[in-house]
Amino acid sequence: MTGFCAAQRLPSVLITGAGSGCGKTTVGRLLAQRLGRELEKLFEQTILAMRECEAAVNREMEQLGLA
């Protein structure tokens, strides 16, 4: 799934919904390397951005009747 991170105005990629051992970490490390970043730092930034946007996402989910 691709999206747009409002917190940093950067394109974002989310790898989710895959089982254990399927290569999520491997893909994440390769992506981080291509971006010139460290995977652990990207994880940290992702968590912070998700927390920052949580209230807005919850409001939108409620408006859509999905919460």
C-alpha positions in Angstrom: 0.0 0.0 0.0 1.4 3.4 -0.8 0.3 6.7 0.5 1.3 10.1 1.5 2.7 11.0 4.9 1.2 14.3 5.9 3.5 14.7 8.8 6.6 14.9 6.7 5.2 15.4 3.2 7.1 12.4 1.9 5.7 9.5 -0.1 5.2 6.5 2.2 5.1 2.7 1.8 3.5 0.4 4.3 4.3 -3.3 4.2 1.7 -5.2 6.2 -0.6 -8.2 6.4 2.1 -10.7 5.6 3.1 -13.8 7.5 6.2 -14.6 9.5 9.2 -15.3 7.4 7.9 -13.9 4.1 10.6 -11.2 3.8 9.0 -8.0 5.2 12.2 -7.1 7.0 14.4 -7.9 4.0 12.3 -5.8 1.8 12.2 -3.0 4.4 16.0 -3.0 4.7 16.4 -2.9 0.9 14.0 0.0 0.6 15.7 1.9 3.4 19.0 1.3 1.7 17.7 2.7 -1.6 16.3 5.7 0.3 19.7 6.2 2.0 18.1 5.7 5.5 18.4 3.2 8.4 15.4 0.8 8.7 15.2 1.3 12.5 15.1 5.1 12.1 12.3 4.7 9.5 10.3 2.5 11.9 10.7 5.1 14.6 9.6 7.9 12.2 6.6 5.8 11.1 5.4 5.2 14.6 5.7 8.9 15.5 3.8 9.9 12.3 1.1 7.4 13.0 0.6 8.7 16.5 0.4 12.3 15.2 -2.3 11.4 12.7 -4.3 9.0 14.8 -7.0 11.4 15.9 -7.6 12.6 12.3 -7.8 9.0 11.0 -10.3 8.1 13.8 -12.5 11.0 12.8 -12.5 10.1 9.2 -13.3 6.4 10.0 -16.2 7.6 12.2 -17.5 9.8 9.3 -17.3 6.8 7.0 -19.1 4.6 9.5 -16.2 2.3 9.8 -15.3 2.9 13.5 
